[in-house]
Amino acid sequence: MAQPKRKQSKQRSRKRRGSIQFKLPHLAKDPQDGTMHRAHCVNPANGTYRGRQVLDVEV
């Protein structure tokens, strides 16, 4: 297996690890009731997706 020629610096390692971080999901506003839900997913509050009713949700 290949071996590195030089020791990898702390700064380089930290830069790489710094880019792998938790990002909040993108939220979209529902035009019917104004609730926020994940984009490109069914709204769990009312069961709609792209203006169509896809889930039966009891309120």
HTML snippet that shows the backbone in 3Dmol.js (N, CA, C, O; Angstrom):
<script src="https://3Dmol.org/build/3Dmol-min.js"></script>
<div id="view" style="width:600px;height:400px;position:relative"></div>
<script>
const pdb = `
ATOM      1  N   MET A   1       0.842  -1.184   0.000  1.00  0.00           N
ATOM      2  CA  MET A   1       0.000   0.000   0.000  1.00  0.00           C
ATOM      3  C   MET A   1       0.888   1.248   0.000  1.00  0.00           C
ATOM      4  O   MET A   1       1.948   1.250   0.626  1.00  0.00           O
ATOM      5  N   ALA A   2       0.477   2.278  -0.677  1.00  0.00           N
ATOM      6  CA  ALA A   2       1.280   3.491  -0.802  1.00  0.00           C
ATOM      7  C   ALA A   2       1.366   4.224   0.528  1.00  0.00           C
ATOM      8  O   ALA A   2       0.430   4.199   1.327  1.00  0.00           O
ATOM      9  N   GLN A   3       2.483   4.869   0.750  1.00  0.00           N
ATOM     10  CA  GLN A   3       2.725   5.629   1.972  1.00  0.00           C
ATOM     11  C   GLN A   3       2.839   7.110   1.616  1.00  0.00           C
ATOM     12  O   GLN A   3       3.392   7.446   0.569  1.00  0.00           O
ATOM     13  N   PRO A   4       2.328   8.002   2.468  1.00  0.00           N
ATOM     14  CA  PRO A   4       2.452   9.418   2.189  1.00  0.00           C
ATOM     15  C   PRO A   4       3.901   9.881   2.301  1.00  0.00           C
ATOM     16  O   PRO A   4       4.644   9.411   3.163  1.00  0.00           O
ATOM     17  N   LYS A   5       4.299  10.804   1.427  1.00  0.00           N
ATOM     18  CA  LYS A   5       5.677  11.305   1.452  1.00  0.00           C
ATOM     19  C   LYS A   5       5.901  12.250   2.627  1.00  0.00           C
ATOM     20  O   LYS A   5       6.990  12.286   3.200  1.00  0.00           O
ATOM     21  N   ARG A   6       4.868  13.017   2.986  1.00  0.00           N
ATOM     22  CA  ARG A   6       5.021  13.984   4.074  1.00  0.00           C
ATOM     23  C   ARG A   6       3.846  13.859   5.056  1.00  0.00           C
ATOM     24  O   ARG A   6       2.777  13.354   4.714  1.00  0.00           O
ATOM     25  N   LYS A   7       4.077  14.322   6.254  1.00  0.00           N
ATOM     26  CA  LYS A   7       3.032  14.334   7.276  1.00  0.00           C
ATOM     27  C   LYS A   7       1.968  15.364   6.884  1.00  0.00           C
ATOM     28  O   LYS A   7       2.292  16.474   6.463  1.00  0.00           O
ATOM     29  N   GLN A   8       0.718  14.988   7.026  1.00  0.00           N
ATOM     30  CA  GLN A   8      -0.362  15.914   6.706  1.00  0.00           C
ATOM     31  C   GLN A   8      -0.525  16.895   7.867  1.00  0.00           C
ATOM     32  O   GLN A   8      -0.619  16.484   9.023  1.00  0.00           O
ATOM     33  N   SER A   9      -0.558  18.181   7.557  1.00  0.00           N
ATOM     34  CA  SER A   9      -0.600  19.204   8.599  1.00  0.00           C
ATOM     35  C   SER A   9      -1.952  19.207   9.312  1.00  0.00           C
ATOM     36  O   SER A   9      -2.952  18.727   8.780  1.00  0.00           O
ATOM     37  N   LYS A  10      -1.959  19.756  10.524  1.00  0.00           N
ATOM     38  CA  LYS A  10      -3.192  19.857  11.312  1.00  0.00           C
ATOM     39  C   LYS A  10      -4.199  20.768  10.603  1.00  0.00           C
ATOM     40  O   LYS A  10      -5.401  20.506  10.609  1.00  0.00           O
ATOM     41  N   GLN A  11      -3.691  21.833  10.000  1.00  0.00           N
ATOM     42  CA  GLN A  11      -4.564  22.769   9.301  1.00  0.00           C
ATOM     43  C   GLN A  11      -5.287  22.086   8.143  1.00  0.00           C
ATOM     44  O   GLN A  11      -6.485  22.288   7.941  1.00  0.00           O
ATOM     45  N   ARG A  12      -4.551  21.279   7.389  1.00  0.00           N
ATOM     46  CA  ARG A  12      -5.159  20.584   6.241  1.00  0.00           C
ATOM     47  C   ARG A  12      -6.217  19.590   6.712  1.00  0.00           C
ATOM     48  O   ARG A  12      -7.284  19.484   6.106  1.00  0.00           O
ATOM     49  N   SER A  13      -5.928  18.868   7.782  1.00  0.00           N
ATOM     50  CA  SER A  13      -6.895  17.903   8.310  1.00  0.00           C
ATOM     51  C   SER A  13      -8.140  18.609   8.812  1.00  0.00           C
ATOM     52  O   SER A  13      -9.259  18.150   8.583  1.00  0.00           O
ATOM     53  N   ARG A  14      -7.942  19.720   9.492  1.00  0.00           N
ATOM     54  CA  ARG A  14      -9.084  20.449  10.059  1.00  0.00           C
ATOM     55  C   ARG A  14      -9.941  21.092   8.976  1.00  0.00           C
ATOM     56  O   ARG A  14     -11.158  21.188   9.130  1.00  0.00           O
ATOM     57  N   LYS A  15      -9.321  21.533   7.881  1.00  0.00           N
ATOM     58  CA  LYS A  15     -10.090  22.083   6.756  1.00  0.00           C
ATOM     59  C   LYS A  15     -11.012  21.025   6.168  1.00  0.00           C
ATOM     60  O   LYS A  15     -12.174  21.292   5.861  1.00  0.00           O
ATOM     61  N   ARG A  16     -10.470  19.819   6.019  1.00  0.00           N
ATOM     62  CA  ARG A  16     -11.262  18.727   5.453  1.00  0.00           C
ATOM     63  C   ARG A  16     -12.418  18.360   6.390  1.00  0.00           C
ATOM     64  O   ARG A  16     -13.551  18.173   5.946  1.00  0.00           O
ATOM     65  N   ARG A  17     -12.122  18.259   7.673  1.00  0.00           N
ATOM     66  CA  ARG A  17     -13.153  17.887   8.637  1.00  0.00           C
ATOM     67  C   ARG A  17     -14.165  18.997   8.830  1.00  0.00           C
ATOM     68  O   ARG A  17     -15.320  18.732   9.162  1.00  0.00           O
ATOM     69  N   GLY A  18     -13.745  20.250   8.625  1.00  0.00           N
ATOM     70  CA  GLY A  18     -14.646  21.383   8.788  1.00  0.00           C
ATOM     71  C   GLY A  18     -15.735  21.428   7.735  1.00  0.00           C
ATOM     72  O   GLY A  18     -16.810  21.975   7.978  1.00  0.00           O
ATOM     73  N   SER A  19     -15.468  20.859   6.564  1.00  0.00           N
ATOM     74  CA  SER A  19     -16.481  20.879   5.506  1.00  0.00           C
ATOM     75  C   SER A  19     -17.541  19.809   5.719  1.00  0.00           C
ATOM     76  O   SER A  19     -18.626  19.888   5.143  1.00  0.00           O
ATOM     77  N   ILE A  20     -17.235  18.805   6.543  1.00  0.00           N
ATOM     78  CA  ILE A  20     -18.213  17.750   6.843  1.00  0.00           C
ATOM     79  C   ILE A  20     -18.937  18.169   8.111  1.00  0.00           C
ATOM     80  O   ILE A  20     -18.491  17.860   9.216  1.00  0.00           O
ATOM     81  N   GLN A  21     -20.033  18.860   7.957  1.00  0.00           N
ATOM     82  CA  GLN A  21     -20.759  19.333   9.114  1.00  0.00           C
ATOM     83  C   GLN A  21     -22.256  19.217   8.866  1.00  0.00           C
ATOM     84  O   GLN A  21     -22.708  19.081   7.729  1.00  0.00           O
ATOM     85  N   PHE A  22     -23.008  19.274   9.947  1.00  0.00           N
ATOM     86  CA  PHE A  22     -24.453  19.153   9.868  1.00  0.00           C
ATOM     87  C   PHE A  22     -25.045  20.404   9.248  1.00  0.00           C
ATOM     88  O   PHE A  22     -24.725  21.521   9.655  1.00  0.00           O
ATOM     89  N   LYS A  23     -25.908  20.214   8.263  1.00  0.00           N
ATOM     90  CA  LYS A  23     -26.595  21.331   7.633  1.00  0.00           C
ATOM     91  C   LYS A  23     -28.098  21.145   7.856  1.00  0.00           C
ATOM     92  O   LYS A  23     -28.616  20.033   7.763  1.00  0.00           O
ATOM     93  N   LEU A  24     -28.780  22.237   8.148  1.00  0.00           N
ATOM     94  CA  LEU A  24     -30.218  22.177   8.350  1.00  0.00           C
ATOM     95  C   LEU A  24     -30.919  21.857   7.036  1.00  0.00           C
ATOM     96  O   LEU A  24     -30.476  22.313   5.982  1.00  0.00           O
ATOM     97  N   PRO A  25     -32.002  21.083   7.072  1.00  0.00           N
ATOM     98  CA  PRO A  25     -32.713  20.789   5.831  1.00  0.00           C
ATOM     99  C   PRO A  25     -33.394  22.048   5.290  1.00  0.00           C
ATOM    100  O   PRO A  25     -33.800  22.927   6.049  1.00  0.00           O
ATOM    101  N   HIS A  26     -33.509  22.112   3.978  1.00  0.00           N
ATOM    102  CA  HIS A  26     -34.177  23.245   3.348  1.00  0.00           C
ATOM    103  C   HIS A  26     -35.672  23.114   3.581  1.00  0.00           C
ATOM    104  O   HIS A  26     -36.265  22.065   3.329  1.00  0.00           O
ATOM    105  N   LEU A  27     -36.268  24.186   4.062  1.00  0.00           N
ATOM    106  CA  LEU A  27     -37.694  24.171   4.360  1.00  0.00           C
ATOM    107  C   LEU A  27     -38.448  24.981   3.319  1.00  0.00           C
ATOM    108  O   LEU A  27     -37.961  25.991   2.812  1.00  0.00           O
ATOM    109  N   ALA A  28     -39.655  24.506   3.015  1.00  0.00           N
ATOM    110  CA  ALA A  28     -40.527  25.196   2.069  1.00  0.00           C
ATOM    111  C   ALA A  28     -41.812  25.570   2.792  1.00  0.00           C
ATOM    112  O   ALA A  28     -42.237  24.882   3.720  1.00  0.00           O
ATOM    113  N   LYS A  29     -42.420  26.652   2.365  1.00  0.00           N
ATOM    114  CA  LYS A  29     -43.669  27.112   2.976  1.00  0.00           C
ATOM    115  C   LYS A  29     -44.839  26.578   2.163  1.00  0.00           C
ATOM    116  O   LYS A  29     -44.880  26.722   0.941  1.00  0.00           O
ATOM    117  N   ASP A  30     -45.791  25.960   2.859  1.00  0.00           N
ATOM    118  CA  ASP A  30     -46.974  25.410   2.197  1.00  0.00           C
ATOM    119  C   ASP A  30     -47.914  26.558   1.825  1.00  0.00           C
ATOM    120  O   ASP A  30     -48.261  27.360   2.692  1.00  0.00           O
ATOM    121  N   PRO A  31     -48.337  26.658   0.553  1.00  0.00           N
ATOM    122  CA  PRO A  31     -49.215  27.769   0.168  1.00  0.00           C
ATOM    123  C   PRO A  31     -50.630  27.655   0.744  1.00  0.00           C
ATOM    124  O   PRO A  31     -51.333  28.661   0.840  1.00  0.00           O
ATOM    125  N   GLN A  32     -51.058  26.450   1.128  1.00  0.00           N
ATOM    126  CA  GLN A  32     -52.423  26.281   1.633  1.00  0.00           C
ATOM    127  C   GLN A  32     -52.572  26.770   3.077  1.00  0.00           C
ATOM    128  O   GLN A  32     -53.456  27.573   3.374  1.00  0.00           O
ATOM    129  N   ASP A  33     -51.704  26.282   3.975  1.00  0.00           N
ATOM    130  CA  ASP A  33     -51.865  26.658   5.383  1.00  0.00           C
ATOM    131  C   ASP A  33     -50.653  27.385   5.975  1.00  0.00           C
ATOM    132  O   ASP A  33     -50.681  27.776   7.142  1.00  0.00           O
ATOM    133  N   GLY A  34     -49.590  27.571   5.186  1.00  0.00           N
ATOM    134  CA  GLY A  34     -48.450  28.351   5.638  1.00  0.00           C
ATOM    135  C   GLY A  34     -47.477  27.618   6.548  1.00  0.00           C
ATOM    136  O   GLY A  34     -46.557  28.238   7.083  1.00  0.00           O
ATOM    137  N   THR A  35     -47.653  26.321   6.735  1.00  0.00           N
ATOM    138  CA  THR A  35     -46.722  25.575   7.583  1.00  0.00           C
ATOM    139  C   THR A  35     -45.423  25.325   6.827  1.00  0.00           C
ATOM    140  O   THR A  35     -45.399  25.293   5.597  1.00  0.00           O
ATOM    141  N   MET A  36     -44.347  25.151   7.584  1.00  0.00           N
ATOM    142  CA  MET A  36     -43.046  24.873   7.000  1.00  0.00           C
ATOM    143  C   MET A  36     -42.825  23.364   6.994  1.00  0.00           C
ATOM    144  O   MET A  36     -43.118  22.682   7.975  1.00  0.00           O
ATOM    145  N   HIS A  37     -42.301  22.846   5.870  1.00  0.00           N
ATOM    146  CA  HIS A  37     -42.010  21.421   5.752  1.00  0.00           C
ATOM    147  C   HIS A  37     -40.793  21.256   4.868  1.00  0.00           C
ATOM    148  O   HIS A  37     -40.379  22.204   4.200  1.00  0.00           O
ATOM    149  N   ARG A  38     -40.205  20.053   4.853  1.00  0.00           N
ATOM    150  CA  ARG A  38     -39.020  19.809   4.041  1.00  0.00           C
ATOM    151  C   ARG A  38     -39.378  19.910   2.565  1.00  0.00           C
ATOM    152  O   ARG A  38     -40.430  19.439   2.133  1.00  0.00           O
ATOM    153  N   ALA A  39     -38.492  20.526   1.805  1.00  0.00           N
ATOM    154  CA  ALA A  39     -38.725  20.700   0.374  1.00  0.00           C
ATOM    155  C   ALA A  39     -38.728  19.345  -0.328  1.00  0.00           C
ATOM    156  O   ALA A  39     -37.980  18.448   0.063  1.00  0.00           O
ATOM    157  N   HIS A  40     -39.546  19.186  -1.343  1.00  0.00           N
ATOM    158  CA  HIS A  40     -39.664  17.971  -2.160  1.00  0.00           C
ATOM    159  C   HIS A  40     -40.130  16.771  -1.350  1.00  0.00           C
ATOM    160  O   HIS A  40     -39.850  15.633  -1.725  1.00  0.00           O
ATOM    161  N   CYS A  41     -40.833  17.002  -0.252  1.00  0.00           N
ATOM    162  CA  CYS A  41     -41.374  15.927   0.587  1.00  0.00           C
ATOM    163  C   CYS A  41     -42.830  16.244   0.904  1.00  0.00           C
ATOM    164  O   CYS A  41     -43.273  17.387   0.792  1.00  0.00           O
ATOM    165  N   VAL A  42     -43.559  15.216   1.297  1.00  0.00           N
ATOM    166  CA  VAL A  42     -44.964  15.392   1.672  1.00  0.00           C
ATOM    167  C   VAL A  42     -45.031  16.213   2.950  1.00  0.00           C
ATOM    168  O   VAL A  42     -44.242  16.000   3.871  1.00  0.00           O
ATOM    169  N   ASN A  43     -45.969  17.148   3.009  1.00  0.00           N
ATOM    170  CA  ASN A  43     -46.181  17.941   4.206  1.00  0.00           C
ATOM    171  C   ASN A  43     -46.875  17.066   5.250  1.00  0.00           C
ATOM    172  O   ASN A  43     -48.007  16.638   5.025  1.00  0.00           O
ATOM    173  N   PRO A  44     -46.228  16.787   6.387  1.00  0.00           N
ATOM    174  CA  PRO A  44     -46.861  15.912   7.374  1.00  0.00           C
ATOM    175  C   PRO A  44     -48.045  16.550   8.089  1.00  0.00           C
ATOM    176  O   PRO A  44     -48.850  15.841   8.694  1.00  0.00           O
ATOM    177  N   ALA A  45     -48.169  17.881   8.031  1.00  0.00           N
ATOM    178  CA  ALA A  45     -49.271  18.549   8.721  1.00  0.00           C
ATOM    179  C   ALA A  45     -50.607  18.305   8.029  1.00  0.00           C
ATOM    180  O   ALA A  45     -51.619  18.076   8.692  1.00  0.00           O
ATOM    181  N   ASN A  46     -50.615  18.354   6.680  1.00  0.00           N
ATOM    182  CA  ASN A  46     -51.892  18.184   5.977  1.00  0.00           C
ATOM    183  C   ASN A  46     -51.853  17.093   4.903  1.00  0.00           C
ATOM    184  O   ASN A  46     -52.881  16.823   4.283  1.00  0.00           O
ATOM    185  N   GLY A  47     -50.711  16.466   4.666  1.00  0.00           N
ATOM    186  CA  GLY A  47     -50.624  15.343   3.736  1.00  0.00           C
ATOM    187  C   GLY A  47     -50.656  15.716   2.268  1.00  0.00           C
ATOM    188  O   GLY A  47     -51.057  14.900   1.438  1.00  0.00           O
ATOM    189  N   THR A  48     -50.243  16.936   1.922  1.00  0.00           N
ATOM    190  CA  THR A  48     -50.251  17.349   0.520  1.00  0.00           C
ATOM    191  C   THR A  48     -48.833  17.374  -0.035  1.00  0.00           C
ATOM    192  O   THR A  48     -47.859  17.551   0.697  1.00  0.00           O
ATOM    193  N   TYR A  49     -48.745  17.193  -1.341  1.00  0.00           N
ATOM    194  CA  TYR A  49     -47.474  17.313  -2.056  1.00  0.00           C
ATOM    195  C   TYR A  49     -47.764  17.938  -3.410  1.00  0.00           C
ATOM    196  O   TYR A  49     -48.545  17.398  -4.193  1.00  0.00           O
ATOM    197  N   ARG A  50     -47.140  19.072  -3.686  1.00  0.00           N
ATOM    198  CA  ARG A  50     -47.316  19.830  -4.927  1.00  0.00           C
ATOM    199  C   ARG A  50     -48.786  20.112  -5.226  1.00  0.00           C
ATOM    200  O   ARG A  50     -49.229  19.994  -6.369  1.00  0.00           O
ATOM    201  N   GLY A  51     -49.538  20.484  -4.190  1.00  0.00           N
ATOM    202  CA  GLY A  51     -50.930  20.865  -4.359  1.00  0.00           C
ATOM    203  C   GLY A  51     -51.909  19.711  -4.410  1.00  0.00           C
ATOM    204  O   GLY A  51     -53.114  19.939  -4.520  1.00  0.00           O
ATOM    205  N   ARG A  52     -51.430  18.473  -4.334  1.00  0.00           N
ATOM    206  CA  ARG A  52     -52.315  17.304  -4.376  1.00  0.00           C
ATOM    207  C   ARG A  52     -52.345  16.613  -3.023  1.00  0.00           C
ATOM    208  O   ARG A  52     -51.337  16.566  -2.318  1.00  0.00           O
ATOM    209  N   GLN A  53     -53.503  16.080  -2.665  1.00  0.00           N
ATOM    210  CA  GLN A  53     -53.652  15.322  -1.426  1.00  0.00           C
ATOM    211  C   GLN A  53     -53.135  13.906  -1.654  1.00  0.00           C
ATOM    212  O   GLN A  53     -53.695  13.167  -2.463  1.00  0.00           O
ATOM    213  N   VAL A  54     -52.060  13.518  -0.943  1.00  0.00           N
ATOM    214  CA  VAL A  54     -51.463  12.191  -1.153  1.00  0.00           C
ATOM    215  C   VAL A  54     -51.556  11.321   0.099  1.00  0.00           C
ATOM    216  O   VAL A  54     -51.434  10.100   0.003  1.00  0.00           O
ATOM    217  N   LEU A  55     -51.768  11.920   1.265  1.00  0.00           N
ATOM    218  CA  LEU A  55     -51.907  11.164   2.502  1.00  0.00           C
ATOM    219  C   LEU A  55     -53.177  11.582   3.232  1.00  0.00           C
ATOM    220  O   LEU A  55     -53.576  12.746   3.192  1.00  0.00           O
ATOM    221  N   ASP A  56     -53.798  10.629   3.892  1.00  0.00           N
ATOM    222  CA  ASP A  56     -54.945  10.942   4.736  1.00  0.00           C
ATOM    223  C   ASP A  56     -54.434  11.250   6.139  1.00  0.00           C
ATOM    224  O   ASP A  56     -53.934  10.361   6.828  1.00  0.00           O
ATOM    225  N   VAL A  57     -54.558  12.495   6.559  1.00  0.00           N
ATOM    226  CA  VAL A  57     -54.058  12.931   7.861  1.00  0.00           C
ATOM    227  C   VAL A  57     -55.239  13.352   8.703  1.00  0.00           C
ATOM    228  O   VAL A  57     -56.049  14.180   8.287  1.00  0.00           O
ATOM    229  N   GLU A  58     -55.334  12.765   9.915  1.00  0.00           N
ATOM    230  CA  GLU A  58     -56.410  13.163  10.829  1.00  0.00           C
ATOM    231  C   GLU A  58     -55.913  14.316  11.677  1.00  0.00           C
ATOM    232  O   GLU A  58     -54.815  14.277  12.234  1.00  0.00           O
ATOM    233  N   VAL A  59     -56.755  15.358  11.766  1.00  0.00           N
ATOM    234  CA  VAL A  59     -56.355  16.560  12.512  1.00  0.00           C
ATOM    235  C   VAL A  59     -56.853  16.487  13.929  1.00  0.00           C
ATOM    236  O   VAL A  59     -56.618  17.405  14.714  1.00  0.00           O
TER     237      VAL A  59
END
`;
const viewer = $3Dmol.createViewer("view");
viewer.addModel(pdb, "pdb");
viewer.setStyle({}, {cartoon: {color: "spectrum"}});
viewer.zoomTo();
viewer.render();
</script>
